[in-house]
């Protein structure tokens, strides 16, 4: 092998070693990044589950309240109509 070929092989070997080192470092960072993304996704899922259970509890609480308000309105309307009927009968009797 002559000198020029020997120098070219050394330069290519150095660049190959540099690219190999950079590739390994990038692979390690990629593995760390994916593990962090998994942790964030798990945390987001827990948060969504907690919010879902809170909304479900709130819905269970508000549904009876809503129904009781509707019943209360109907009872008040019925009571008012009964008062009006009673007042009309008293006016007719007089």
Buried (B, 14 or more C-beta within 10 A) or exposed (E): EEEEEEEEEEEEEEEEEEEEEEEEEEEEEEEEEEEEEEEEEEEEEEEEEEEEEEEEEEEEEEEEEEEEEEEEEEEEEEEEEEEEEEEEEEEEEE
